[in-house]
């Protein structure tokens, strides 16, 4: 018998194992939720019961969020995942109980849960300031934006394979929903997300204002001194820019960068730019990006009705083959493809060079990383909404945001010095930590969760557990 085909000699497969725990990484997220006060805080706003058959709703919601982080895509999968964890947490919560929980969580209760998230987030951010390295501020083009919180807003499409409440044709020609969300680039947290019908407009001002307000409400007041809001072309509306301008006070500075739809008037302004006005663009690391150029367009554009202190930064690049069919007559004539960014940034405190057009251009282009946040959130429960009910789907979306919170907090508080995990994709986290099998042993009235010592990330797992237990508990 050869080595290639003889590996199964003497091997039998049975289903009679005892004390085995699948997806042992669940203990990290569950313990973190308890330690930062999320579970107890949810208990204060969710229904309670006194019968022996009543399942605690706060525990059930946290359990569902953890199951979503582990990979559950619907309520039945969440129940099945919890069956693995019976020896740790007790009997699984049935999918029917989870469905009742989500369907009865109306808009008022979701608003209460949002306030819970804000209180818990304040405690988590306090812990982030105390960790080695402190709070994660961004570095863009070699400039460390200390003190600045960077809020990225973007919409996405969630397709639906069946008729569901609110599902409709989308601008991409698909069928489903068109939610709008705001992410904090510093921590990768999704601060606010609004479920919208599939035919919702991309640049609807009222929707942007609601999501913006909800996101700002999630930021602790002690951290609101310097805020940068970045939006793509959908944000170039009078209503949104007026609101952002109004948020500036003596104690708070709010800056923005938004995409800008180029009009013939803009093209005439670009045509008046002398060649000496163009400067070579920069890459994200601050190095020169040959072949790409930026210039200040402010003052050459005479359109009225926009904020007086708004600056326009134009970028030009030689068009690629896929862009040739989309060029305007002006772009075909000049041989360049143009894009414009609008901003109210004159400087960002005492950070050198933040007034330069090269920096402002790369600062806005860094907004493209929001696409990674959209993708990872879809990999964590939002690729498909599981119910025909709008209320249930809205509550599922909120629970998926809780799952994303726990995943982000785990990486920030327990994996901050692990370069291969601190920014890991959901599938990577599941493969290395969340889906790790273990054996639950009992000795001297204590339980011991034993993982395979040869697993490459075994030490990381146990270190994370210790760090979570050493966190200052919420009061």
N, C-alpha and C positions, 0 to 999 in steps of 0.2 A: 504494500500500500504506500503510495507516494506521499510526500509531505504536503503536496497541493490538495489532495483529496482525503487525507487521513485525519484531518483535524477533529472530526466528529466521532472518532473511535471511543467507545465507552461512554458517550454523552447521552443523557436522557433529559427531557424537558418536561417539567411538571408545574402545576399551578397550586402548590401547597406551601409556599413560603410564608413565614410569620415574621412580624416585626419590621417589615420592609416599608420604607417611605419613598414613594416616587416624587420627583420634583421637590427635593429637600430644600432648595433655595427659597421656598415659600416662607421659611422661618425668618429669613432676613427681612422681607417686606412686612410681614405681620408684626414682627417685633418692633420694627421702625415705626409703623403706624401707631402702635401703642405708646412707644417711647416719646414721640413728638406730640402726643396728645390728640391725634386725629380720632381714634376710636371713641374715647370718652367725650370729645366735643360733639361728635355726630350723635351720640346717645341723647344729648340735650335737645336736639331738634327733630329726631325721628320718633315715630309712635312707639309706645311701650305697652306691654301686656302682663297679666298676672297668672294666666293659666299655665299648667305644666307643659302644654304642647307649644307654647309661644316661643318663637325663635327671635332672639334679640336682633333688632333691625340694624343697629349700628355695626354689630359684628358681621351680620350678613352682607352689608354694603361694602365693608372693608374686605371681607372674604371674596366678594365678586370682583372688586378692583384688583386684588392680588391675582385672582385667576385670570383676569384679562392680561395682566403683566406677564403671566406665565404662558399665555398664548390662546386662551379661550376666545372663541369668536361668537359664541351664543350662550344662552342660559343653560342649555343641556350640557354643553361642554364644561361650563363652570361647575355644575353639580358633579360631573364625572371626575373632574380634577380634584374636587374636595373629598371625594371618596378615598383617594390615596392618603389623605391627611387626617383621617379619622382618629388614629392613635395620638395625634398631636393636638387637634382642636375639637375632637368630638364628632358627632354625626354630621354628615354633609347637609347643607341647606338645599332643599329640593328646588328644581327649576320653577315649579308653580309658585313657591313662596317668593323666590326672586322676582318672578313676573309680577306678583301682587305688589311687591315693594316698589318696583320701578313704575308701574302703572298708577300707583297712588301718590307718587312723588310729583306733585303738580308744580306750577311755576312759582308759587309762593314758597313751597318747601325747597325748591332748587335755589331760590334766592337766600334762604336761610343756610343752606349748605355752602353757598358761595361765601357767606360771612364766616362760617367755620373754617373754610380754607384760608381766608385772610388771616384769622387769628393764629392758626397753626403755622402758616407761612412766616409770620412775624417771628415766631419762636425759632423756626428752622434757620431763618436768615441771621438771627442772633448767634446761632451755633456756627454758621458759615463764617461770620466775622471772627470767631474765636479759633477756628481751625488753623493749622499751619498754612501760610500763604494768604489767609484772610478771604474776603469776599472775591468772587471771580469777576474782575473787571476786564473788558476787552482790550486787546492790542490790535490796532489797525495801522498798516503801513509803517510799522515801527514805533507808533505812538501809543502809549499806555493811557487809556481813557479812565483814569482813576476817578471814582465818584460818580461816573455816568452809568445810568441804566439804559439799555438799548432795547426798545420795544419794536418788534417787527409784526406788521399786520399783513395778512394774506387770506385769500379765499381758495377753496379747492372744491373738487367734485367727488361725491360719494355715489357710485352707481347703485342702482337697484334692479334686481332681476324680476321683480314682481310688483304689482300695484300696492303702494303703501301711501298712507296719508301724507300729503305734501310732496310726494315724488312727482317730478315733471321733467319735460325736456330741458336740457341744459345748453349753455352757449357752445359747448364742445360737441353737440350733436348726440350726446348720450342721454340716458334717462336716470333720474335719481334726485340727489339733493345738492345744495350749493352752500355749505356752511362757511362762515367767516370767523377768523380767530386772530388772537394776538399772542405772540410768544415772547418771552424774555430771552434775548440772545446771551446774556450773561450766564444763565443757569439752565437754559433749554426748557424751562417750565412753560406750559401752556396756561396763561393767566386767565383767558376767557375764550369761549367758543360759543357761537350762536348757530343753532340749527336753522337753516333757511330752505324754502322750497327750491326745487331745481331750476325754476325760471327766474330766480331772484337776480337783480341787476348786479353787475360787477362793481359799479361805482355808486351804489345807492348811499346817499349821505347819511340818512337816518340810521341805517344798519352800522355804518362805520362809527358813528357817534356812540351808539349803544355799546358796541364791543370795546371801543376806546375807554368809555367810562367804567365799564365792568373790569377791564384790565387794570386801570389806574387804581380802582378800589382795592385790588389785590396787593398793591404795593404798600408796605408799611409807611406811615407818614415820615418816620425818621429817615427813610431812604428816598424821599421824593424831591430832593433838592435839585438834582440834575437829571433830566430825562430826555432822551433822543427817541423820536418816533420815526420809523422808516416804513414807507408804503410804496407799492409799485404805482403804475399809472392810474389805477383806480382811486388813488388818494388825491389826485389833483382836482379837487373840487373846492369851490368857495366856502361851502359850509364847514368842511373838515379843517381847512387851513385857518379859517376864522376861529374855530374852537381851539385849535392848538395855540394860536396866538393869545387867546384870552386866558389860557392856563398859566401864563407867565405872571408871577407875583414877585414881591420883594424877597420872598423866601424860596421861590421855586423858579428854575430856568427850564423852559421846554423848547427844544429845537426839533426840526424835522428835515427829512429829505424825502421827496416824492418823485415818482416818474412823471414825465410831462409829454403829452401828445403834441407832436410838432405840427404846426399849421403853416400855410403859405407865408403868413407874416413872420413867423419864426425863421423860415428859410431865407426870406429877404434880409433879416437881421444877420443871419449866418454869412450870407454873401458879402456883407459889408465888413466882415472881420478881416484885418490884414493878416498875411501869412505869419508875421512875427508874433501874433497874438496866441498862436498855437504852441502848447508845451507838451512834451512827451509824457504820456501817462505812466502811472506806477502800478506795480503788482501788489498783492495783499501783503507781501513781505517787505514792501518799501523799495524794492529794486525797480529800475527803469524797465518799462514794457515797450520795447521797440515796435514801431508800426502803429501805435495807438496814440492819439493826441486829444488834448482837452483845452478848452478856452473859456473865458468869462464872456457870457452873452448879456449880462446885466447892463441896462442902459440903452442897448440897441433895440430892444423890444419895447414897443410903446403901448401894448395892450393894457387897458385900464380895468379897474375892479378887483385887482389882486393885491395882497398885502404890499405896502410900500417898501418894506425892508427885504422883500423876497429877492433872492439871487437866482439866476439861471446859468447852469454850467452845461456846456455842450461838449459832446465827445464824438470823435469821428474815427472810423476804421474802414479799411478796404473791405467791401462786401464779399462774403463767401458765396459759393455757387448756389446754396439753398436760399440766399437772400436776393438773388438777382431778379427774380420775378416779382418782388415786393417793393422795389425801389421806386421812389417818386421821380418825376421828370427832373427835378432839381438834383437829386442824388445821382441819377444817370448822367447828367451833364457834368457834375463835378468828379464823379468816380469815387465818392465817399458815401458811407452809410452813417447817418447821424442819430444820436439820441441825446435827450436833454433831461437834466435833473433840476428840480426846483428845491431851494433850501432857504432857511432864514439864519444859517450859521455865519456869523462874522468871525467868531472865535469860540473856542470851548474852554473857558476859564483861562488858566495860565499854561495850557498845553501848547508848546511851540509848534507852529506850522499848520494849525488846524484851520487857518483862514485861507490856505492856498487851494487853488482849483484842483491840483493833482490829488490832494488829500480828500477833498470833498467828493471827488469822483469815485475814488476807491472806497470811501466810507459808505457811499450809497450802493456800490456794486456788491459790497459785503452783505447787503440785504438778501442776496440770492441764496444764502445759506438757510433761509426760512423754508426753502423747498425740502431740505433735509428734515426739518421739524415736521412738515406735512407728511412726508413719507414714513417717518418713524412712528408718528401718531396713528397712521393707517395700519402699521404693523402691530399696533397695540390697541386693537378693538374697533378701529374706525374704518376698516376696509369695507365693511358692510354693516348696515343697521339691521338688527335682528327681528324687528317686529313690524306689524302693519300699523300699529298705533303711533301717532305723533308723540304723545306724552311719554310712552315707553321708550321710544327712540331718543327723545331729548334727555331722558334720565340716564339711558345707557351712555350717551355721549358724555354727560357729566361724570359718570363713573369711570369712563375711559380716561378722562382728564385727571381723576384721582389716581388712577393707575400710573399715568405718566408722571404725576407729582412724586409718587413713591419711588419710581424708577430713577428719576432725576435726583431725588434727595439721597437715595442709597449710594449713587455714584459720587455725589458731592461730599457726603459726610463720612462714608466708609471706604471709598475707593479713590480718593482724591490724589493719592500718590501712585496709583496703578495706571501707567500710561496706556496700556492696552485695553483698559476697561472704563476709564473715566469718561471717555467719549464713545463707548461701544454702541453698536447697533443692537436693537432688541434681540435679534436672532443670536448674536454673539453672547449677550448676557444669558440667554436661555441655555445655550450650549455649554458655557463654562461654569455658570453658577446656579441658575434657576432650576434646571432640569437634572441636576446631579442626584443620583439615587443614594440612599443611606439606610442604615439599619438602626431601628430604635430599640435600645436595650434598657433593662430595668435592673438597678442594683442599689441596695441600701436605701430604698424608698426614693430614689432619684432616677430620672430618665436621662439617657445618654444617646445623643444622635451621632452615630459613627459613620463618617464618610471614608471612602477609599483613600488611604494615605498616599498612594502613588499618583493620584490625579494631579495634573500640573498646577491646578488652581486650588488645591486643598488648603494650603496655607492662607491664600487670599480669602477663602471662605471663612475660616475660623477667625482670622484677623478682623474681618468685617463684623462678625457676630460680636466679638469683644468690643469693637469700637461703638457699635450700636448700643450695647448695654452700658457703656461708659458715658453716653450722652447725658447731658443735664436734662432731666425729665421736665415736661411742661407742668406748670402749676396752675 
